[in-house]
Amino acid sequence: MESHFSRVFFFLLTISFTIMVDSHHTEAIEYTVGDSDRWSTGINYLEWSQKYNFTVGDILVFKYVLSQHNVYQVTETTFRSCDMTSGIISIHLSGNDRIELKEPTKYWFICTTKGHCKGGMRFGITVAESNHGEEEAPPSDYTTSTSSGDSSQ
């Protein structure tokens, strides 16, 4: 009888440990940039990005019309100026780009189609190490105006 109780106790202990370990495991979340509006002009990406807490391992999916848009990961300076002559970290051109957030750092994204970046097709995020980290808000000193009056990049 004691052997039966020992096996049951060991079984319950094993189950409890497995549940504890699983409850602390966080799975990556896949975010479609712009949600149902996707990666396009006329969307407030600052507002979109502030709805979420991004963590290492999460994936950003940029869905867009290939001939109309692109995705450049850039430095903060390039993000703020929309000057694509320097500060380019990576270029994505598939129309269905998946970018894994691999480090706890700031990420900056823009579209380099003429007028799109300054028109608001850009955003910055801070990626935290875990779901328990604080997300820092993207910079507030740029506008996400979608007016068509500025035809420069």
Buried (B, 14 or more C-beta within 10 A) or exposed (E): EEEEEEEEEEEEEEEEEEEEEEEEEEEEBEBBBBEEBBBBBEBBBBEBBBEBBBBBBBBBBBBBEEEEBBBBBBBEEBBBBBBBEEBBEEEBEEBEBEBEBEEBEBBBBBBBBEBBBBBBBBBBBBBBEEEEBEBEEBBEEBEBEEEEEEEEB
